[in-house]
Every structure is written in structure tokens, then in C-alpha cells.
């Protein structure tokens, strides 16, 4: 096997990788700058190349471009301490095999190197070209592993025309991801049209999407082009796709199938070359099971699924997001930016933020407008945020019954906190079979809730829960709820 080449101006990084590869009996060779690598490539070729992205005597992306021009089959792993969207997208657009964020877990790094070696040996690495795209600022901020996965996905989808379904809770930034997917795609020069299906009355949705002819209905005084026509040659982002009516889903499916549609009141078919990116906070599979969403439309939309993590899943990003929002809010208001104290950053980093990034942004706007001091302390935080945290800190008071576990605040984390505290107590008390006991309590609470909503109709309850009729019958028997 040929050696793995390591390129990094940081001697400590080279040393760590060298020791790890030596331990794994993987031959290796190190370089401190890209120029030496290019000179060495004239004489020999490595099995895999691992390169830092920013070095005083050269740029890892430029090195990646040069390598891909002369050695398109060589897997290149890009390392960076700057875990932003630009780096991820640029790396993948340049043909990188993978993107490794510093600081990294050495075992995971070795695993990645082994995968790259296998790819090199299979000789199946594809050659991609850098399209010259570079950008000064990022659209999405995030260093947490969950966000790095999002960046990687955007990078891999950069040259694709595939339909994408973005899922995640409200306020997680699904539209930002849609914009990034468009901006880094071959359709970037075309229009990006965002349309929220939840923000338009249901009787106007069809006209908004497909347009209408003059005189098609009362008030249609002129011809109007719908969102599909407006997005021709670009991207149409359908936000909250789960909200549209069943009848309109049929028309939308037809348009997605062959690209043709009719304006309301129109007789001639219209074709638009549009890439669809949809988003939803709903569980569409559950809505399909409940008969509220077409299964064939779900399959048409669900070509590539990308999940946006909730803010509580990336709490380490809260300080950097908060600083960013404080600066942007101050700029938009034309005032001097205020600083968040370390105490505030620590305190908000453990808040649940059920409204996710949008709620954090609103908090920063409130602090910018309402706090008198330039340095914001814990006492400046709004009382409703502090009250919300106090509620979450209180464990369920009524014991461990399913009713108490099910007594959630919609969109909040009370039940999760309560369940976690109950698990801790049971484990500390030396209880056995804790996992099965808690799973039974959870299942019992969910089934009771479903039967209450459906007034005891088991088939409907099963459909709403997204499970089979036989499954709900068996579960009710197992849990002693089969009366």
C-alpha cells in the first residue's frame, strides 16, 4: 500500500496523525505546506491525501483543485478548524472525499482514513470540478456535529437537481438550508421562490401555486403567474408542505410528475423547469397513515431527506449564535452592539428554546432593545425565559403514573425532563428492568392519549399513531388496557 500523506502547518496535528497511523500499521508521510506536496506529486502518488484547509504557505482548497486536475482518482480528506458552511461546500464541490472538523476524535479520523483507503483501492473516486464559487460569509452558523452533518449534506447535494425534503421543528432554519441548496446548485443564477403553504388561505393556495387566467373567478381581473412559473429555471421552496389540502396534493403530484400544470381557469398546459425543495415540521408518514397526506406525493418529495436538528440538540452553538444575533440586531437597528456576559452565555446555553433558533434570535432582539447596559447580565434576561427554565427544573410531582409522564407542555421538554429524572431515581434506587418499565409507561401513556382523542376508536388511533391495527391490539393486551 502507498503511504497516506498528511499536509498541515501545525506540527502537533501531524504528530497526532502520525502516531495514530503508525499504531494502525498504515504507512504515512508528512508535509508542512502544499508546495512541497505538489513537488512530491511529480515523482510519486499517495494512497490518500489529508490536508488542512488554511495554512500560511498555501490553501488546502487550492491544493485540492490542483490534485484533482492531475490525480482525479486520489481521495482527499480536508481538515479545518473553521467549521462553517463555506468550507464544507467548497470542499465537496472541489471533489473532497470527506470533511474533518478540528478538533477531531482520533479513532473516528482513523476510521475515515481507512474508508478513504478502501475507496482508493476500489478506484471508484469520481472527479469533480470546482466551480469557482467562494463566499465571504456563511448563511448558516453551526459547529455542533449535528450541523456539520447538515453542511456535509449541502455539500454533497451542491451539484444535484434532486428534490429535497427538509424536516425539523419550527424555527430550526429550514428555509436557510433551502436557500443554501439553491445558492450552491447549478440553478444558482435562476430564481429562488419561497412559498409558505401555511400562510395562505386554503381557497387561494391553488391560484398562488399555479396562477390563474383573467376571469377565472370573481376578482381575477388580470392573468397571474403562479409560484411554479415564477420559479422557472430555479428553485421552488414549499414551506410546510404538510399543510396543503388533499385535493391540492393531487394537483401538486401531477405537476411534480411531468412538470406540467394548468393555471386556474386555463385550458393550455404549462411546463416549468423547477427544482422542488419542501419542508415540514410534521411527521408525514404519520399523516399518510391517518389519510391526511398522499403516500405517492410523499415518495415524490422524499427523494433526499435532510433533517434539521433542534437547538437543544446543538446547545454548543448557542453562544456563537447569540453573539451573531446580537451583532446583526444592532446593525439592523443602527445601534451599538451590546455584549453578552459569560454568565448569560452559560445560562442561555442550558435553556430549552422550544422555538429553536428563531426564539434565540427574538431573545437577542429583545435584549438589544430593552436592556439599558452595554454588557448584559443574567438579571437582564426576560422573566418569561427564566420562568420557563424554572418549570423545566421541576420534576413531576404526582409520582410515576403514565398520566404524569404524558402531561406535557406542547412544544416543550417537560415530559423528557420528567422521564429523565424518573430514570435517574429508579437507577439510584437499584431498580432492575428500568428500560422495559419506562418503555411500558411511555407506550401506555401514548396509547391512552390516542384512544382519548379518537374516543376509543382503535383503528383510527392506530392510523394516527402510524402503527398497524394488529400492533395496537397486541400492545393494549400487553399493557392491560384491553377492556
N, C-alpha and C positions, 0 to 999 in steps of 0.2 A: 504494500500500500504506500502511496505517496504521502509525504508529510502534510499536516494541516498547518497553514500559515496564519500567524497572528500579527495584526498590524495595530499598534496603539502606542501613542507617545507616553502613556502612563506606565512606568516600569512595574508598578505594583500589580496592575491588571495583567500584564504579560506574565509576571511571575506566578500569579494565582492560576492562570490557564495552563501555563507550562507544567506546574506541579500536578494539576488535575489530569492532564493528558498523559503525563509520564506514569501516573498511577494506573491509568487505563491501558497502558502499553500502546498508545497512539503516537506515532512519530509526529514531530512538530518542528517548526522553525519560526523565529520571531523577527519582526521589523519594527522600527520606531517611527517610520514615515512612509507615505505612499510612493515616493520617488524610488526608494530602494526596492520596493515591490515590483514596480514597472520594469526596472532594470533587470531584476531576477527573472521576470516572466519571459524575457528574451531567451533564457537558457533552459528553464525548467517550468513545470506546472505543478501546483499543489493539488491535493485531493479536495480540499475545502479551504476557502479563504474567510477569515474572520477579521473584520475591520471596524475600527472606531469611526464615528461619523464626523467628528470635528477634531482636527489636530493642527498644531501651529504651522507645520510644514506641509500641509495638504488637506484635502477634503475627502472624506470617505465616500461621498456620493460621486465625486468626480472619478475617484479610483474605481468605483463600481461601474461607471459608464465605460471607462477605458477597458476594464476586464471583460465586460460583456461584448464589447466590439471585437475583441481579439480571441476571447475564450468563452463563447456563449454557453458552453456546457458545464462551466465551473460553478458550483453552488457557492454563493457569497452570503455570509451572515453579517448583518450590520449591527454594531453596538453603539449605544448612545446613552448619555446621562440626561439628555433633553427629550423627555418622553412626551412629545407633542404630536399632533396630527400631521403637521407638515413632514416631519421626519419619517413617520410611518408610511405615508402615502408616497413620498419621494423614493423611499427605499424599495417599496414594492413595484412602483412604476419603473424603477431602474432595473428590475429583474432580480431583486434580492430573494434569497431562499427563505430567510426569516429575519426577524427584527428582535433584538435582545436589549432590554432596558436595564441600565445600571441603576443601583446595584442589583446584581442577579444572584440567584441561588446556583451555586457551582454544580450541584448534581443535575439541575434542570439544564444548565448550559452544556454539560457533557452529553446529556440525553439528546439535546438539539444537535450537537456536533455529530453524534452517531447517526442521527436521521439524515443529516446532510451528506455524510459519507456514503450511506446506503443509496441516497439519491444520485450521488456522483457515480457510484459503481453501476447503477442501473442505466446511467447515461440518458436520463429522460428529462433533465432540466431544460425548460423551454427558454428561448431567447426573447427577451422583451426590450423595447427601446424606451429610453427616457424621452418624454415629450417636451422637455424643456420647461415644464411648469415649476415655478418656485413662487413662494408667497412670503410676505414679511410677517404676517400674523396668523394665528390659528383661529378657527371658528369654534372649536370645542376644546375645553380645558379638562385635563384629567391625567393623573399619573398612577391612579389605582390600577391594579391588574385587570379589573373588570372593564375599565375604559381602554386599556391597552388592547384588549380583545376587540373592542369596537373599532379602534384605529386600524388594527390589522385587517378587519373585515372590509373597511372602506378602501384600504389599500388594494386588497385583492379584487374588489369589485370595480376599481377605478376604470378599467378598460372594457367593462361589461355593459351590455344593454339589457340585462336581465331584470325582470320585475322583482321588486324587493318589498317584503312586508316587515315593518318595524313595529315591534311590540314593546310594551313597558307602561308603567304607571304615568298618570298625567303629570306634566311638569318635569319630565326627565330629559327633555331636549330632543324629541323625535324629529321635529322639523329641522333642527340644526343638522342632524345626521342626513336627512333627505337633501338639504342644500349642499352638504359636503359631497354626497354621492353624485349629485348633478355637476358640481363645480369641477370635480376631478374625473369626469367622464368624457367620452368623445362628443357628447352633446352640450358641452360647456358653453359653446357660443350660441346655443339656442335658448329659448325662454325657459324659465323655471316658474311654473304656475302652482301656487299653493291654494288648496280649496278645502275648507273645513265643512264637512257634511253636517256636523252638529250645530253649526252657526246659522244655517239657512232653514227656513220653514220647509216642511216636507213637501208641500204642494208646489214649491218653487225649485226643488232640487233638480228635477229633470231638465227644466229650462236652463238652469245655471250650468249644468254639466254639458248639455248637448246643444244649447242655443234654441232660438225659436224664429219662425218666419213671421213676417209682418201680418197681423190679423189672426195669428194662431189662437189667441184667446183675448178676452177683454183686457185692454191696457197694453197689448203688444202692438204699439204704434209703428215700430221700426224693426227691421231684421236685427237679430242679436247673435253674435258668435259666442258659443259656449266655451267652457274651460278646455275641452278637448281641442277645439280649433285654435284657441289662443296658445296652447302648448305645442302646436305642430312643430316638429323638428327639435323639440326639447323634452322636458320632463314635467309630468303632471303629478303633483303630490296630493293624494287624497287622505286628508287627516280624519281620524276617527271613522274609518270605513265601516265599522260595525254598527253605525247609527242609521244607515240608509235602509229604506223600506224594502220589503221582499220583492215588490213589483219592479222597483228601480234596479235592484240587484240583477234581475233578468236582462234588462237593457244594457247594464254595465258589462255583464258577462259577454253579451253579443258583441259589444264594441271591443272588448279585450281579445276576443277570439279571432276576429278577422280585421280589426282596425276600422270597420265601417260603422256608421251610425246615422241617424236621421235627426234633424232639428225638429222640435215640437211644431207640428203643423206642416212639416216638409214632406215632399214626395221623392226627392232625389237623394240617394245615399252619398255620404261624405266620408272621405278617408283622411285620417290624420296619423302621421308618423310620431307616435308619442311613447315615451317610456313611463311606465306607471310605478310609482313608489307609494305604498299605502301605509297607514299606521293605525294602531288601535290600542286601547287600554283594556279591551275586553278579551276574554278567552273565547276565541272564535270557534274552537272545537266544541265548547260547551253550548254556544249559540246554535251551532249546527245540530247538535243533539236535541236541543229544545225546539227545533224547527224555525228558528228566527233568522238563520243565515244559510244561504245556498252552499252545499258542500262542493259543487263544481266550481263556484266562484272562489271559494277558499283555496282550492287546489290551483286555480289560475293565478291567484295573488301570491300564494305561498311557494314561489319558485326558490327564492332565497329569503330566509328569515333571519332578522337581526334583532336581538333583544337589548334594550337599553336598561342598564342597571338603575335601581332606585338609589337615591342619595345615601341612604343608610347602608347600602352595600359598598359604598366608596367613601366612607367617612373621612379617610385621609386626604381627600380632595377638598374638604370643606374650607380649610384655611386659605388655600390658594384661590379658590373660587370666591370666597368672601372678599379677599383683597382686590381681586379683579373687579368685582361688582362695585366695591366702594369707589374705585378709580373711575369706572365707567359712569356711575351715577353722578359723581361730582362733575365729570366732564359734560354730561348731558344737561346738568342744571347750571353750569357755568360758575361753580363754586370751588373752593379749595377742598381737596380730598382729605377726609378725616381718617385717622389711623385707629385700627382695632388693637386694643391691648392684648397681651399674651393671655391674660385671664379670660377675656372674651372669646378669643380663638379656641382656647381649651374648652370653654363652656359650650359654645355652639357646636363644637365638633362631636359632642355626645348627644345632641338634640336629635329627635327622630325625623323632623322635617317631612311629615306626610305629604306635603305639597311639593317635595323634592327641590330641584334646582330653582324652579320658579319661586317657591316660597323663600328660599335663601336670598334670591335677588330682591324680592319685595322687602325682606328684612333690611337689607343693606340700603335700599332706597329710603326706608323709614328712618334708619339711623342717620343717614346723611341729612335728611330734612329736619328731624325732630330733636336731635341731641345738640346741646349748646357747646360742648367742649370739642376741641380738636382731637383729643385722644379719648376714645370711647371705652368706658369701663363696664364691669358686669352690672352695676346699678343702672346703667343706661338702657339695658335691654328691655323691650316691651313686656308688660306684665302678662299678656296672654301667652307669650312664649315660655315664660317662667312657670306659669300655671300648668301649661301642657306638660312640661317636664315633671312637675310635681305629681300629676296624675299618673304618669308612666312609672314613677318610682314606687307607687303603692301596689302591693300585691293584692290579689283577690281576697276579700275578707270573708267570703261565705264558704270556706272550705274548698274541696276539690271536686265539686259536682260538675257535670258537663254544662249545666246552665251557667255556672260562674265562668267556666272557660269560654263559653260561647258568647258571653256578654261583652262584645267588642264595641269599640267606637269606630264607625265605618271610616276606612282610610287610615286609621291609627295602628298602633302596635300593642295595645293593651293586652290582647289575648296572647301574643307572643311573649311579652314580658312575664305575664302571669304563668304561662306554661313553663317558661324557663325557670322561674323561681320555684315552681312546684317540683320540677325535675331535680333542682339542687337540693331541696328539702328532703325529697324521698331518698336521694342518693346518700345524703348525710345521715339519714336515719337508718341506713343499712338495708333499705328495702331491696328485694330482688324482683327481677322481671319488670323493671321500671319502664323499659321501652314499650313492651307489649301493653302494659297498663295505661300508659299515656296515649298510645295509638288508639286503644279502645275508647278512652274518654273523648278523644278528638272525633273519631268516627261517629260515636253515639250523639255528640252534640250537633254535628253536621247533618246527620240523618234526621234527628228530631226537628232541626230548623227547616229542612226541606219539606218534611211532612206537614209542618205547621203552615208553611207558605202555600203548599198545594192542598191544604185541608184534607190530608190523609190519602190523596191520590198517588199511589205508589209509582205508577207508570210515568206520570208527569214529573214526580220527584226524581226518578232515575234519569229522565231526559235532561232535567235542569242541572243535575249534578254531573252529567256526562258519563254515567255508568250504565251498565246493562240492567234489564229487568230482573234477570236471574241473580245478578250480583246484589241488588238492593234487597231482594227477598232473603238471600242467604245471610247477608250482613244483619238484617233485622232479627233473624233467628239466633245468630251467634251472640248478639248483644242483648237478647232478652226483650226486644221491642216488638216482637211479633205477637200482637194481641188480636 
